[in-house]
Amino acid sequence: MTPMVDLGFLLISFFVMTTELSKPVVAPLSMPKEGPPIFLGNSNALTVLLAGGDSAFYYHGNWKDALLADKIEKTSIYSVNGIRKVILEKKQWLDQHEPGKAVMV
């Protein structure tokens, strides 16, 4: 019985060490075709700027407009009410509006 158990463990360890589980795969990147720029309404854009440590800054729309209106917000990356909540709220807002139509705020 013992030699069969030894043989079983040898076969298992052989197949575990020689089997390739998965190869790294590069995701395809789809770039827009050459042509006129695509219009994106300021209300549809969310920009996230990563800072050091646990902090990040975000703003909606255009940088200049957000800077002038003092609408650049600071948030945490890891907390429950951090950047994840901001992204989910933006996604929910975009889902409520007609797709493909830019909304000006």
C-alpha angles and dihedrals in degrees: 000000000000095000090052091052090049091050091049092053091046091053093046092049091046093053093043092053097042100041117095108220101195139334122231110260127204113225115231116250116218113206124191118256121258112274142083117346118267114247115237118183116232091240091058095056125088118179122195120197115194117219131187122292118354099339136099135173126219139180138180121235127348123008095227094049092047091048094050092046092045090236098140104119130199121220142163125261099211106034124097092245094043133101092317091064091048092052093046091050090050091049091049091049091050092048091055093056127071110277117242094021119104114226117211116213 
